[in-house]
């Protein structure tokens, strides 16, 4: 793998309305939101909506930074966006392998970053050890961190529509409720603030 392999954007749809969702890959509420994204794009229409997945790594999820970096590494592989989505889905489906009991104890206390990367590789069939070390992955991880901080994002999931936080949205809502909240914000063409 080249040391300059690009990190693919993790997006669904291609419409003018931007729906950014800030997720933490071991958070159960983020999983609940992630599981609805493809359905949301289908309901609203991929020609109307672009879902942009952003990461908000949270220190109380102790492997958060490593898992987030591994997902970004997946996006730098040949599979690009699809590989990243596959890695996210695998982590969410097996989150107990990447999380601690009460955020501080349990069988994961003795696991290493190498173990975590190997497990995500095993679950996805995507070799991540080389991609994990890429400079582009490091730059992407830092960008996600700075972007969340700059926008005052502290919890996951958080939702933004066309660049503004939408506090009325939550992971507990249905796809239909999300589509209804998005409706007044749907644009006919790309906007520039």
N, C-alpha and C positions, 0 to 999 in steps of 0.2 A: 504494500500500500504506500502511496506517495505521502510524503510528509506534508503536502499541501492540499490533500483531498478536501473538497468543499463539504461543508455541513449543509445538508438539504433543509429547506424550510419545512416545517411540519404544519401543513395546511390542508384543509378540505374545502372543496368548492372553488369557484373562481369569479364570484360576483363582486359588484362594487361596494356592497355593505361589508364592513369589517367587524367581525365578532371575535374578539380576543378573549381567550380563556386561560387563566393562570392556574396551573395544576402542580401538585406535588405528587410524585409517582408512587409514594407509599401511603398516601392519605386516603382513607375510605370514602370521604366525601368527594375527593377528586375522581376516584374510580366511578362513583355514581354519576358524576357529570360526564366523564369520558365516554362511558357506555352509551350516552345519548347523542353524541356528536354526529355520527353518520346519519342517524335518523332525523336530526334537526336539519342537516343539509338537504336531505331528501324532501323533507316536509316544506321547507322554505323555497328550495330550488338552488342547485349549484351555480346557476347563472345569476342568482341574486345575492348570494352570500359567500364570503370567504371566512372560514373559521381558522384562526391562527392560534396554535397551541404555544403557550409560553410557560416557562418553568419558574416556580417560586420555591426554591429549596428552603426547607425549614429545619432548624437545628434540633428540634425535639424529635424529629424523625431521623434518628442517628446516622443512618446510611444514606440520607437524602442526597447529599452532594455526589456520592459515588454512583448511585443509581441514576441520578439526573445526567451525569457525565456519560454513563454507559448508553443511555438512550440517545444522547447527542452523537455519541460515537457510532451508534447504529445508523443514524442519519447520514453519516459520512461514508458509509459502505456503499457498495454497488446498488443495494436496494433502496437507498435514499429515504424518502418520506415513508414509503411502505415498510421499510425495515424499522424505522423509528416507531411507527404505530404498532407494529408487531411486538417490539420490545416493551412498549408501554402496556399493551394488553397482557403480555406475559407477566410482567411485574404486578399488575393489578390483580390478576387471577391467582397469583402465588404470593401475595403481599406478606403473609406470615413468615416467608423465607427471608424477607428483607426488612422486617420490623422487629422491635423489641416489645416485650411485655411491659406495659405501663411506661413505655419510653425509656426504660433503664435496666432491664434485666431479661433473663431467659436464655434459650440456647444460642441466640445470635451473638452473645457477648464475646465469643471466641472466634468469630469469623473475621477474615481479613478482606481488604479490598480485592485482592486476587480471587478469593472465594466468590465474592459477589459478582465480579465480572464473568467468571467461569460459569456461574449458575445462570446468569442472563443469557450467555452464549448457548448453554445447553438447552434452555427453555425455548429459544428462538431458532436455533440452528444457524445463527449468525456469529461468526468469529469476531470478537470485539477487542481482544487484547492489544492488537496493533493499533486499531482505530482509536482506542481509549487514550493513547499517547500522542495523538496528533495535535499540533499547534492550533489548527483550525477548531478543534473540539474545545481546547482551552479558551480560545477567543470567544466561541459561542457561549460557553458556560458563563464567562465573565459578562458578556453582553446581556444574557437573560437576567443575571443578578443585578446589574446596573439598571436595566430597564424596569424591573419590578420595584426597585428602591426609588428610582426617579418618579415613578407613578404612584408611590405610596401604597403599594400592594403588600399586604402583610399576611393574608390568610388565603387558604385554598379551599375550594375554588373561588376565584374572583372573576368577574365578567366585565368586559368593556365593549361598548358598541360605538363604532366610529370614533375611537379615541377617548371616550368618556366612560368612567366606571358606572355600571348599572347596579345599584344596591338592591333593586327589587328582585333580582334573579338569585336563585339558590339551586343547589344540587338536588334538593327535595322536590322540585317542580317537575312537571311532565314536559315532554317534547312540545306538546300542544301549547302549554303555558309559555314556554320559551318563545315559540313562534309568534304567539300573540304579543309578547313584550317587544319582540323585534319588529313587528309590523310597521309601527309608525316611523321607524328609522331606516327602512329599506330605501336605498338610493337607486336611481335609474342608471347612473354612470359613476365612475370613480370620482371621489371628492378630494379636494385638497383644502385642509384647514387653513 
